[in-house]
Amino acid sequence: MDKARFAIGAAGLTAALLATTAGAQAQTTLTIATVNNGDMVVMQKLSSAFEEQHPDIKLDWVVLEENVLRQRVTTDIATKGGQFDVMTIGTYETPIWAKQGWLVPFDNLPEGYAVDDILKPVREALTYEGKLYALPFYAESSMLFYRKDLFKEAGIEVPDQPKWDEVKGWADKLNKPGEEQYGICLRGKPGWGENMAFVTTLANTFGGRLFNEQWEPQLDSDAWKKAVTFYVDLLKEDGPPGASSNGFNENLALFSTGKCAMWVDATVAAGLLSNPANSQVADEVGFAKAPIASWPKGANWLWAWSLGVPATSDSVDAAKTFVEWATSKDYIKLVADKEGWVAAPPGTRESTYASQDYMKAAPFAEETLAAIQSADPVNTTEEPKPYSGVQYAGIPEFQGIGTMVGQMIAAALTGQMSVDQALQSAQSSTERTMRQAGYFDK
């Protein structure tokens, strides 16, 4: 009898082990490449809710610094490496990669996803030939953040539309390096999506453009020289030490710990700076439009960190299921429930801005929405341009060009070369790239 029980028990155990093994084999693992920004850290934290809803899907996260992320995902998708099932990409990559057939379209979204709820400028930026090829996790433009307490103490009133010469005067007045208080913080870390995202908008509003209508680079133009000289002088005189190493996250840390009187950067920082859990100056942050110079357009960029599924993924359906979850109205509500409405991913959905709870918790909401809606990727520059994009040119070559130009500008910022030398080098290198790519023959 005991032997029989043992035999039955052993058989049952074997069956259970086989079932467990089969279940483990059936589980899909999604490898997700994302950037180490605050909102993505929250997404990773809350993704256990997705795994509970989908026990057959396991999430494997690869969280990278912005420049490294861009390099890794671009290399992987261009070489059909197949390392990732979900990639964090933006409005620059999406239409270019869609044209190459590298991304899976989101053409059968469920009705509950409410695709028409996505803000029109963001939706259009992620569309190629009538189909969405990535879904927006958060969207942003750019704005001026400033310390209301410091401005009040100095008797400074911020107008509805600040100008860069005014900003320079304020920075001079508020710069107190002996107290670790710097007049202004700006991106200095080289990269097409780091310092160039800011510098290109600065050049726009100083009357510049990346290329003329014949695709000839304009980096050594008077407008670019004025803009970059202004930028270099401003950071040298009123910025923090080591500014050439500071990107979005570094400046976020500086401002949130009270070391910046001003900062011009992505609107998404507003929620992080206004959240007492992340910011020591949460009650003292003011918000204004991105400053302008001689030309009123092109000062505020348009970007959406988005989730796309590469065509090389072996788990397309599971990947699309995750992307739809992470960019849904329900996910935004989940963040609000767990982290507070101030932490909700901004800039993507009309329903977010229709929420009284969000508008009450987010003093920056109206400014963010207005900045996104006013950003114009086409009519950006004073003189006509052949490319789409505010802070970039929507052509495949720009990623390499932007990174190279960013390195030249960082070299000018550190004093390794003059502004004129940096822009002449950038001009020559960009001309060579564009000529080799067949944009012009000269």
C-alpha positions as CSV (number, residue, x, y, z in Angstrom):
1,M,0.0,0.0,0.0
2,D,2.8,2.4,0.9
3,K,4.6,1.5,-2.3
4,A,1.5,2.2,-4.3
5,R,1.0,5.5,-2.6
6,F,4.6,6.3,-3.3
7,A,4.2,5.4,-6.9
8,I,1.1,7.6,-7.3
9,G,2.8,10.4,-5.4
10,A,5.9,10.2,-7.6
11,A,3.8,10.1,-10.7
12,G,1.9,13.2,-9.5
13,L,5.1,15.0,-8.7
14,T,6.5,14.2,-12.1
15,A,3.4,15.4,-13.8
16,A,3.5,18.6,-11.7
17,L,7.1,19.2,-12.6
18,L,6.4,18.6,-16.3
19,A,3.5,21.0,-16.1
20,T,5.6,23.6,-14.4
21,T,8.4,23.2,-17.0
22,A,5.9,23.5,-19.8
23,G,4.5,26.6,-18.2
24,A,7.9,28.1,-17.8
25,Q,8.7,27.3,-21.5
26,A,5.4,29.0,-22.6
27,Q,6.2,32.2,-20.8
28,T,7.3,35.0,-23.1
29,T,10.2,37.3,-22.0
30,L,10.2,40.8,-23.4
31,T,13.5,42.7,-23.4
32,I,12.7,46.4,-23.0
33,A,15.3,49.1,-23.8
34,T,14.6,52.4,-22.1
35,V,16.2,55.6,-20.9
36,N,17.0,56.4,-17.3
37,N,14.7,59.3,-17.0
38,G,12.4,59.6,-13.9
39,D,9.1,58.7,-15.7
40,M,10.7,55.5,-17.1
41,V,12.0,54.6,-13.7
42,V,8.4,54.8,-12.5
43,M,7.2,52.7,-15.4
44,Q,9.7,50.0,-14.5
45,K,8.6,50.2,-10.9
46,L,4.9,49.8,-11.7
47,S,5.3,47.2,-14.4
48,S,4.7,44.4,-11.8
49,A,1.0,45.3,-12.3
50,F,1.3,44.4,-16.0
51,E,3.0,41.1,-15.1
52,E,0.2,40.3,-12.7
53,Q,-2.3,40.9,-15.4
54,H,-0.3,38.9,-17.9
55,P,1.4,36.0,-16.0
56,D,2.5,34.5,-19.4
57,I,4.7,37.6,-20.0
58,K,8.0,38.4,-18.1
59,L,9.7,41.8,-18.5
60,D,13.4,42.2,-18.7
61,W,14.6,45.8,-18.4
62,V,17.7,47.4,-20.0
63,V,17.9,50.9,-18.6
64,L,20.5,53.2,-20.2
65,E,21.8,56.7,-20.2
66,E,20.3,58.7,-23.1
67,N,23.3,58.8,-25.5
68,V,24.0,55.1,-24.8
69,L,20.4,54.1,-25.4
70,R,20.3,55.9,-28.7
71,Q,23.5,54.2,-29.9
72,R,22.4,50.7,-28.7
73,V,18.9,50.7,-30.2
74,T,20.0,52.3,-33.5
75,T,22.8,49.7,-33.9
76,D,20.5,46.9,-33.0
77,I,17.7,47.8,-35.3
78,A,19.9,48.8,-38.3
79,T,21.8,45.5,-38.1
80,K,18.7,43.4,-37.4
81,G,20.3,42.3,-34.2
82,G,17.0,41.4,-32.5
83,Q,18.2,42.1,-28.9
84,F,15.1,44.1,-27.9
85,D,11.4,43.5,-28.2
86,V,10.4,47.1,-27.1
87,M,12.5,50.2,-27.8
88,T,12.2,53.6,-26.3
89,I,12.5,55.9,-29.3
90,G,11.2,59.4,-30.3
91,T,9.7,61.5,-32.9
92,Y,13.0,61.6,-34.9
93,E,13.5,57.9,-35.3
94,T,9.9,56.7,-35.7
95,P,9.1,57.9,-39.3
96,I,12.7,57.2,-40.5
97,W,12.7,53.7,-39.2
98,A,9.1,53.1,-40.3
99,K,10.1,54.0,-43.8
100,Q,12.9,51.4,-43.6
101,G,10.4,48.7,-42.5
102,W,12.2,48.4,-39.2
103,L,9.1,48.9,-36.9
104,V,5.8,47.1,-36.5
105,P,2.8,49.4,-37.1
106,F,0.1,49.8,-34.4
107,D,-2.7,49.6,-36.9
108,N,-5.3,47.6,-35.0
109,L,-5.5,49.3,-31.6
110,P,-8.5,48.3,-29.4
111,E,-11.3,50.9,-29.1
112,G,-10.6,51.2,-25.4
113,Y,-7.1,52.5,-26.2
114,A,-8.7,55.7,-27.5
115,V,-6.1,56.6,-30.1
116,D,-7.9,59.9,-30.9
117,D,-7.3,61.0,-27.3
118,I,-3.6,61.3,-28.1
119,L,-2.7,65.0,-28.7
120,K,-2.7,65.7,-32.5
121,P,0.9,67.1,-32.8
122,V,2.2,64.0,-31.0
123,R,0.1,61.6,-32.9
124,E,1.2,63.1,-36.2
125,A,4.8,63.1,-35.3
126,L,4.7,59.3,-34.7
127,T,2.8,58.6,-37.9
128,Y,4.2,57.4,-41.3
129,E,1.9,57.0,-44.3
130,G,-1.2,57.1,-42.1
131,K,-0.1,54.5,-39.5
132,L,1.3,54.9,-36.0
133,Y,4.6,53.2,-35.6
134,A,5.2,54.1,-32.0
135,L,3.0,55.0,-29.1
136,P,3.9,58.0,-26.9
137,F,4.8,57.4,-23.3
138,Y,5.3,61.1,-22.5
139,A,5.6,64.1,-24.7
140,E,7.4,67.4,-24.2
141,S,8.3,70.8,-25.4
142,S,10.7,73.1,-23.6
143,M,10.2,75.9,-21.1
144,L,11.9,78.2,-18.6
145,F,12.0,77.0,-15.0
146,Y,12.9,79.6,-12.4
147,R,13.1,80.1,-8.6
148,K,10.2,82.2,-7.6
149,D,11.7,83.0,-4.2
150,L,15.0,84.2,-5.7
151,F,13.3,86.2,-8.4
152,K,11.0,87.9,-5.8
153,E,13.9,88.7,-3.5
154,A,15.8,90.3,-6.5
155,G,12.7,92.2,-7.7
156,I,12.5,90.4,-11.0
157,E,9.2,89.9,-12.8
158,V,9.0,87.4,-15.6
159,P,7.0,88.6,-18.6
160,D,4.7,86.3,-20.6
161,Q,7.4,85.8,-23.2
162,P,10.9,86.1,-21.8
163,K,13.7,87.1,-24.1
164,W,17.3,85.8,-24.0
165,D,18.8,89.2,-23.3
166,E,16.6,89.5,-20.2
167,V,17.5,86.0,-19.2
168,K,21.2,86.9,-19.4
169,G,20.6,89.9,-17.1
170,W,18.7,87.8,-14.6
171,A,21.5,85.2,-14.6
172,D,24.1,87.8,-14.0
173,K,22.1,89.1,-11.0
174,L,21.4,85.7,-9.5
175,N,24.7,84.0,-10.0
176,K,26.4,83.4,-6.6
177,P,28.9,80.7,-7.1
178,G,30.4,81.2,-3.7
179,E,27.0,80.0,-2.3
180,E,26.6,77.2,-4.9
181,Q,23.8,79.1,-6.5
182,Y,24.3,79.5,-10.3
183,G,22.5,81.9,-12.5
184,I,21.4,79.4,-15.1
185,C,21.8,75.7,-15.9
186,L,21.7,74.5,-19.5
187,R,22.6,71.3,-21.3
188,G,26.3,71.0,-22.2
189,K,26.8,67.2,-22.5
190,P,27.4,66.5,-26.2
191,G,24.9,64.5,-28.2
192,W,22.3,65.1,-30.9
193,G,19.6,64.7,-28.3
194,E,21.5,66.3,-25.4
195,N,23.2,69.7,-26.0
196,M,22.1,69.9,-29.6
197,A,18.4,69.7,-28.6
198,F,18.8,72.9,-26.8
199,V,21.4,74.7,-29.0
200,T,19.4,74.1,-32.2
201,T,16.4,75.8,-30.7
202,L,18.6,78.6,-29.6
203,A,20.0,78.9,-33.2
204,N,16.4,78.9,-34.5
205,T,15.3,81.8,-32.4
206,F,18.5,83.7,-33.3
207,G,17.5,83.4,-36.9
208,G,19.5,80.3,-37.9
209,R,18.7,77.0,-39.6
210,L,20.6,73.7,-40.0
211,F,20.4,73.6,-43.8
212,N,19.3,75.9,-46.6
213,E,16.8,74.8,-49.3
214,Q,19.6,73.2,-51.2
215,W,20.6,71.1,-48.2
216,E,23.8,73.1,-47.7
217,P,24.8,73.3,-44.0
218,Q,24.5,76.7,-42.4
219,L,26.5,76.0,-39.2
220,D,29.0,78.8,-39.9
221,S,26.3,81.4,-40.5
222,D,26.2,84.6,-38.5
223,A,23.0,83.4,-36.8
224,W,24.7,80.2,-35.5
225,K,27.8,82.2,-34.5
226,K,25.7,84.6,-32.5
227,A,23.7,81.8,-30.8
228,V,26.6,79.6,-29.9
229,T,28.7,82.6,-28.7
230,F,25.8,83.7,-26.5
231,Y,25.4,80.1,-25.1
232,V,29.1,79.7,-24.4
233,D,29.4,83.1,-22.7
234,L,26.3,82.6,-20.7
235,L,27.4,79.2,-19.3
236,K,30.9,80.4,-18.7
237,E,29.8,83.5,-16.8
238,D,26.7,82.3,-15.0
239,G,26.6,78.5,-15.2
240,P,27.7,75.7,-12.9
241,P,31.3,74.3,-13.1
242,G,31.6,71.3,-15.4
243,A,28.6,72.4,-17.6
244,S,29.9,70.4,-20.5
245,S,29.1,67.2,-18.6
246,N,25.6,68.1,-17.7
247,G,22.6,66.7,-19.6
248,F,18.9,66.6,-18.7
249,N,19.4,64.4,-15.6
250,E,22.4,66.3,-14.2
251,N,20.7,69.6,-14.5
252,L,17.5,68.2,-13.0
253,A,19.6,67.2,-10.0
254,L,21.2,70.6,-9.8
255,F,17.9,72.5,-9.9
256,S,16.0,70.2,-7.6
257,T,18.7,70.7,-4.9
258,G,18.5,74.5,-5.1
259,K,21.7,75.1,-7.2
260,C,20.1,76.7,-10.3
261,A,18.2,80.0,-10.4
262,M,17.0,79.2,-13.9
263,W,16.9,76.2,-16.3
264,V,15.6,76.0,-19.8
265,D,14.8,72.4,-20.7
266,A,12.1,69.8,-21.4
267,T,8.6,70.5,-20.0
268,V,8.6,67.0,-18.6
269,A,10.9,68.2,-15.8
270,A,8.1,70.3,-14.4
271,G,6.4,67.3,-12.8
272,L,9.6,66.1,-11.3
273,L,10.6,69.6,-10.0
274,S,7.1,70.1,-8.5
275,N,7.1,66.8,-6.6
276,P,8.3,67.2,-3.0
277,A,9.4,63.5,-3.2
278,N,12.0,64.5,-5.8
279,S,12.6,68.2,-5.3
280,Q,13.8,70.3,-2.5
281,V,12.4,73.5,-4.2
282,A,9.0,72.0,-5.2
283,D,7.1,75.0,-3.7
284,E,9.3,77.6,-5.4
285,V,9.4,76.6,-9.0
286,G,8.0,79.1,-11.6
287,F,7.2,78.3,-15.2
288,A,7.4,80.4,-18.3
289,K,7.7,80.1,-22.1
290,A,11.0,79.1,-23.6
291,P,12.9,82.4,-24.2
292,I,13.2,83.9,-27.7
293,A,15.8,86.2,-29.4
294,S,15.2,88.0,-32.8
295,W,12.9,85.3,-34.3
296,P,9.8,84.3,-32.3
297,K,9.5,80.7,-33.6
298,G,11.6,77.6,-33.1
299,A,12.5,78.2,-29.4
300,N,10.4,75.4,-28.0
301,W,11.0,71.9,-29.3
302,L,8.6,69.0,-29.8
303,W,9.5,65.5,-28.6
304,A,7.8,62.4,-27.5
305,W,9.6,59.5,-25.8
306,S,7.7,56.6,-27.2
307,L,7.6,52.9,-27.3
308,G,8.1,51.0,-30.5
309,V,8.3,47.3,-31.5
310,P,11.1,46.3,-33.9
311,A,10.2,44.0,-36.7
312,T,13.0,41.7,-35.5
313,S,11.1,40.8,-32.3
314,D,10.1,37.2,-31.9
315,S,7.2,38.3,-29.6
316,V,5.5,41.0,-31.5
317,D,2.0,40.4,-30.1
318,A,3.2,40.4,-26.5
319,A,5.4,43.4,-27.1
320,K,2.4,45.4,-28.6
321,T,0.3,44.3,-25.6
322,F,2.9,45.8,-23.2
323,V,3.3,49.0,-25.2
324,E,-0.5,49.6,-25.3
325,W,-0.6,49.1,-21.5
326,A,2.2,51.5,-20.8
327,T,0.8,54.3,-22.9
328,S,-2.8,53.9,-22.0
329,K,-5.2,56.1,-20.0
330,D,-5.3,53.3,-17.4
331,Y,-1.6,53.5,-16.9
332,I,-1.8,57.3,-16.4
333,K,-4.4,56.6,-13.7
334,L,-2.2,53.9,-12.1
335,V,0.7,56.4,-11.8
336,A,-1.7,59.0,-10.3
337,D,-3.0,56.4,-7.8
338,K,0.5,55.2,-6.8
339,E,2.7,58.3,-7.2
340,G,0.2,61.2,-7.2
341,W,-1.3,63.1,-10.2
342,V,1.8,65.5,-10.3
343,A,3.8,62.4,-11.5
344,A,1.5,61.4,-14.3
345,P,3.2,61.1,-17.7
346,P,2.6,64.5,-19.4
347,G,1.9,65.7,-22.9
348,T,0.3,62.7,-24.5
349,R,-3.5,62.7,-23.9
350,E,-6.3,65.2,-24.0
351,S,-8.0,63.3,-21.2
352,T,-5.1,64.1,-18.9
353,Y,-5.6,67.8,-19.4
354,A,-9.3,67.4,-19.1
355,S,-8.8,65.9,-15.6
356,Q,-9.5,68.4,-12.8
357,D,-7.4,66.3,-10.5
358,Y,-4.4,66.6,-12.8
359,M,-4.8,70.3,-13.5
360,K,-5.1,71.0,-9.8
361,A,-2.0,69.0,-9.0
362,A,0.1,70.3,-11.9
363,P,0.6,74.1,-11.9
364,F,2.6,73.7,-15.1
365,A,0.0,71.9,-17.1
366,E,-1.4,74.8,-19.1
367,E,2.1,76.0,-20.0
368,T,3.2,72.5,-21.1
369,L,0.1,71.9,-23.2
370,A,0.4,75.3,-24.9
371,A,4.1,74.7,-25.6
372,I,3.4,71.4,-27.2
373,Q,0.5,72.6,-29.3
374,S,2.5,75.7,-30.5
375,A,5.6,73.8,-31.5
376,D,5.7,73.6,-35.3
377,P,8.2,71.1,-36.9
378,V,7.7,72.6,-40.4
379,N,7.5,76.4,-40.0
380,T,10.3,76.8,-37.5
381,T,13.0,79.0,-38.9
382,E,13.2,82.6,-40.2
383,E,14.5,81.5,-43.6
384,P,12.9,78.4,-45.4
385,K,14.3,75.0,-44.6
386,P,13.9,71.6,-46.4
387,Y,13.6,69.4,-43.3
388,S,11.0,68.7,-40.7
389,G,11.9,69.0,-37.0
390,V,12.4,71.8,-34.5
391,Q,15.5,70.7,-32.6
392,Y,16.7,68.2,-35.3
393,A,16.5,67.6,-39.0
394,G,14.3,64.6,-39.8
395,I,16.9,62.8,-42.1
396,P,18.8,59.6,-41.3
397,E,22.2,61.4,-41.4
398,F,21.3,63.9,-38.7
399,Q,22.0,61.5,-35.8
400,G,25.6,61.3,-36.7
401,I,25.8,65.0,-37.7
402,G,24.1,66.2,-34.6
403,T,26.4,64.2,-32.3
404,M,29.5,65.5,-34.1
405,V,28.3,69.1,-34.0
406,G,27.4,68.7,-30.3
407,Q,31.0,67.5,-29.6
408,M,32.4,70.6,-31.4
409,I,30.1,72.9,-29.4
410,A,31.1,71.2,-26.1
411,A,34.8,71.7,-27.1
412,A,34.0,75.5,-27.5
413,L,32.3,75.4,-24.1
414,T,35.4,73.9,-22.4
415,G,37.7,76.3,-24.2
416,Q,39.5,73.7,-26.3
417,M,38.7,75.8,-29.4
418,S,36.9,79.0,-30.2
419,V,33.3,79.2,-31.3
420,D,34.4,80.1,-34.8
421,Q,36.8,77.2,-35.0
422,A,34.1,74.8,-33.6
423,L,31.5,75.9,-36.1
424,Q,33.9,75.9,-39.0
425,S,34.9,72.3,-38.2
426,A,31.2,71.4,-37.8
427,Q,30.4,73.0,-41.1
428,S,33.2,71.2,-43.0
429,S,32.4,67.8,-41.6
430,T,28.6,68.2,-42.2
431,E,29.2,69.4,-45.8
432,R,31.3,66.2,-46.4
433,T,28.6,64.0,-44.9
434,M,25.8,65.6,-46.9
435,R,27.8,65.5,-50.1
436,Q,28.6,61.8,-49.7
437,A,25.0,61.1,-49.0
438,G,24.1,62.7,-52.3
439,Y,22.1,65.7,-51.0
440,F,24.2,68.1,-53.1
441,D,27.2,68.0,-55.5
442,K,29.8,70.6,-54.8
